[in-house]
Amino acid sequence: QVQLVESGGGLVQAGGSLKLSCTASGNIFSINGMGWYRQAPGKQRELVAAITSGGTTNYADSLKGRFTISGDNAKNTVYLQINGLKPEDTAVYYCNKRSWYGSRFNDYWGQGTQVTVSS
């Protein structure tokens, strides 16, 4: 089992910045396979950014440039730096960890952290 706890969300004005954190605990050996998704009201959950199982970073094409994912293996923590926030970035941001067991995987999710951007 893996537990994920997000923090760092809040209310911010357009153009501002936020840094989200997600700390993992439990059966975790690496921050590889961790990432951030978001879900806006009435919309499907979408990938924002992830650290792949190989340790590289992956971003949603439409979000490249304003979002930066990073991590600290010693702290089992991944971060999401968001700059130039826009009202359309308003969403619940979820941390995800995909753990592989041979050819199968489990997805673990945090409880989410609300980001609200005012215009």
C-alpha positions, 0 to 999 in steps of 0.5 A: 500500500502507498499513501499520498498526502498533497499540500500547497493548494489555495486561492491565488490571483491570476499570474501568481504562482503555487508550489504543490507538494506530495509526500508518499509513505508505505510501500514505496522505493522511489519517486519514479512513477509519481505524478500530478493530475487535475480535475476541473468541475465537470471535466475529466481528470487529466495528466499534468506532469509525471516522473516516469518509471525511468526517471524522466519527466513528462508533461501534458502538451498543453501545459508545457512551460508553466508547470514544472515537476520535480522530486526528492527521493530522500523525502519521497516527495514530488513537487509541482511548481505552477507559474503564471496561473490562469483561471482555467487552472482552477481544479483539484490537483491529485497526486498519483503513484503507479506501482508496477508488479511485473506486468501489472500495476496499481494506481494510488491517489491522494485526497487532492488539493484545491487550486483556485485562481481568481481573475 
